[in-house]
Amino acid sequence: MGNKPKVATMDVPSSFGNQERRFAESVKENVDVLTGQRGESIDRAITFRDLIDAGVIKLKDGFFTGLDNVPSVETAPPLLDVDIPPAPANLTATGAFRVIVLSWTQVKYKGHDRFEIFRNTSNSISSATFFSSTPGYTNIYADDVGTTDGIGKTYYYWVRAVNLNNVAGPFNATSGVQGQTQTDVNILLDTLEGEVLSSTLNTALQSTINKIDPTEAVVTNLKDMYTVKIQATTALNVSGLPTTGALSATAGSSTITCTHGSTATVAVGDIVQIASASSLGGAITASILNDKHIVTTRTNTTFTFTAENGTAAVLATSSDAGNGGSISLSFFAPYISGFGLSNTLDLSGNPTSAFIVNADKFAVVSPTNSSRITGTEVSKMPFYVTSSPSTDSTTGISIPAGVYIRDAFIAKANILNLLAGNVAADAIRSGVVASATSILTPSINMGSLNAPNADQPWNWSVSNSSTRYTNFSVSTSGEMHANYGRLRGMDIRAADDTVLLRSGGAQQGTGGSLINNGDFVGELVVSTAADGTVSQTMTYGIGWTATGSATFANGQVTLGASAHIDSEMFPVSGGETLYVEVYGSGITAGTDFSVLIIGYDSSKTWLSGAGNATASASSYSVDSNVASAAITMPVNTSLAYGKLRLTSTASKIYYNVYVGKSPRRIAPEYASTYIRNATVDTLQIAGEAATIPLSLASGQYGYQDNTTEVVISTTLGANFGTNIPTKVVCLAGIKIGSSGTGSDFASAIITLRYNTSDSTAISGSTIVQQIGQHGRKGAPPYLFTHDTISGWSGARYFFLTLTVTGDGQTATGWWRSDASNITLFGSRR
């Protein structure tokens, strides 16, 4: 919070007059006491700063302590008795292509709250920044760092524990743990491809053998390069190549030029076959031209070749001025295959070697008779590479391009997309699991993973496998723990597979019901055929057995006359009271439907009616198409389970059937509730359990004579019928008016009376309560009386009287009743 502000000392100006000085000195004294400059320190005022420094409150997040702000504070959490967190250990960072997976271990301590993760692009803890946290003892985190155009990223990581008092412990180490994502394999392949294709060895392997149809392999045996090549001629499948052209020659040269009008590209090294050509007029005869030739140069509209007679070049003469006539052109390409080995220097001047195979298919095949000679069955082809897809001529099976390995042992592999039928691994780390139809594992998040070497998962181990360290776990016995859960549609069963609670499907459902799908919702049933085909079907009425005409739909069932539906079994005890509720369209209990609970013993055998129970029509409370009742099961020691049967005596639609150990709503037919203390704005109680209130107000009555009891109200009749109150509170009050003022005194008495007939006769009436008061003539009293009496049957009629008595002299004409009131409040428990 910084240094506390200084408190200014104030002096009263000497120019103040006496009155102003006394006021100013009083103010100064009070301010001095509040600021602690005078008096006892215990009387000093407490500021927000004092409360913050004492840890009682704290500033809210984002609060700026500027002069223009009103402090925004909140109560500081209490300091708990917790330990200082120890440092985590064994932090590892395993990089995939986009995600770096972190894991660590932590010794348990008192008051742990979370882990905080810091990272940096360099190995410097001083500039590392916090970027995420994990709750509880969750000791694994997947950092999705992404890529930069497919190039891998490198980060350094630190982790520390924080307790419930927000106190952080030490980091796992001063030096960060490096995590690095892998560069996209496609980028690496493109880079390698460019390097290989541009190499001297590959250029030599790709070059055309300077023969049209060579009859033998060509071997190049140099000091730093050895190549073997074979070449075949194959027709080109390129549309738009020229089919006709005009030939020309230059005297003294063996180069023949063909001019054409095609837009398709003729490549150097292509083989052109000329037919129907005539002699150019000299040494370039028709037999020389009508043959295959290798294209030596090209432009967009021309290409050249060498005129040869066998293997010797033929020079044109001045007579070769013709164009060859109407020639026909077809094109072929040399198909070159081979392999080579070379030694060279890399960019750093270091020696490097290369072996390149120039072929569409490459395979490793076992030698002839290897199995017979060794006596051990060997794989005839363990390794195969094909650069283009193909179709097997015998089986018709399509074979994609790729590398095929029958058995592979790989110490480390970076695979961008892995399609695997079966994976057996000591450990698998994943940032995201995108899709899985099933996960088969004996436990989840149980125990602590020990990974001393991140590159040797076969040496990893799990300790304390029966201990939970994370917020979510599943033990080998099937016990699941979670800090929080939200499920739509829940099925809870006892150990004997009896349904305890089933709230329906994902779209509709009512909790608290002992029976399955009280709302008749549809459930999605997923099934898998023998061929692996998965189908989904919406099924309605699951958990109900229907007899007679019953049609289930989403959220309802239509029952015909005399049809009934039975629920699944639920646990019940002899003598237990269960509460049922039926919601339907225009239903009347006893007329349209009935509810029966059928009893079964512990072996789920029907008790032949000895365990059945039902509610009579008079037991139901029907309100807005909802009928509710209580059903008490028979006192039968064999009773263990029950089924609910809803029978419709008329064709009706039902939306919900409920049975539970507590009612959904309080109905006067089967329940009463006592509330000891309650404060409500508006209270409405059915059946006049409390009457609020009976009241009578009367107007002005004339001045009263001395010592005479006079009736000053009409009667308030009270008849509670059969709802007799336990107690009745009687309230009565009167406002007395005066005819004038004076110093003489008189007494006034009001009396609350009742008769059993509608009469204000004082004689024979019963006094409930009376009260009197003394007062001056000009200051008459207000009189109020109350009493609590027991309830009664029949009618009673209450009224008020007033008696005025003077002190030793007549008080006639002094006081009168200006207004009066009688109120009765009856309560029944």
Secondary structure, 3 states (H helix, E strand, C coil): CCCCCCCCCCCCCCCCCHHHHHHHHHHHHHHHHHCCCCCCHHHCCCCHHHHHHCCCEEECCCCCCCCCCCCCEEECCCCCCCCCCCCCEEEEEEECCCEEEEEEECCCCCCEEEEEEEEECCCCHHHCEEEEEEECCCCEEEEECCCECCECCEEEEEEEEEECCCCECCCCCCCCEEEECCCCHHHHHHHHHHHHHCCHHHHHHHCCCCCCCCCCCEEEECCCEEEEEEEEEEECCCCCCCCCCEEEECCCCCEEEEECCCCCCCCCCCEEEEECCCCCCCCCCHHHHCCEEECCEECCCEEEEECEECCEECCCCCCCCCCCCCCEEEEEEEEEEEEEEEEEECCCCCEEEEEEEECCEEEECCCCCHHHHHCCCCCCCCEEEECCCEECCCCCCEECCEEEECCCCCCCCCCCCCCCCCCCCCCCCCCCCCCCCCCCCCCECEEEEECCCCCCHHHCEEEEEEEECCCEEECCCCCEEECCCCCCCCEEECCCCCEEEECCCCCCCCCCCCCCCCCCCEEEEEEECCCCCEEEEEEECCCCEEECCEEEECCEEEECCCCEEECCCEECCCCCEEEEEEEECCCCECCCEEEEEEEECCCCCECCCCCCEECCHHHCEEECCEEEEEEECCCCCCCCEEEEEEEECCCEEEEEEEEECCCCCCCCCCCCCCCCCCCCCCCCCHHHCEEEEEEEEECCECCCCECCEEECCCCEEEECCCCCCCEEEEEEEEEEEECCCCCCEEEEEEEEEEECCCCCCCCCCEEEEEEEEEEECCCCCEEEEEEEEECCCCEEEEEEEEEEEECCCCCCCCEEEEEEEEEEEEECC
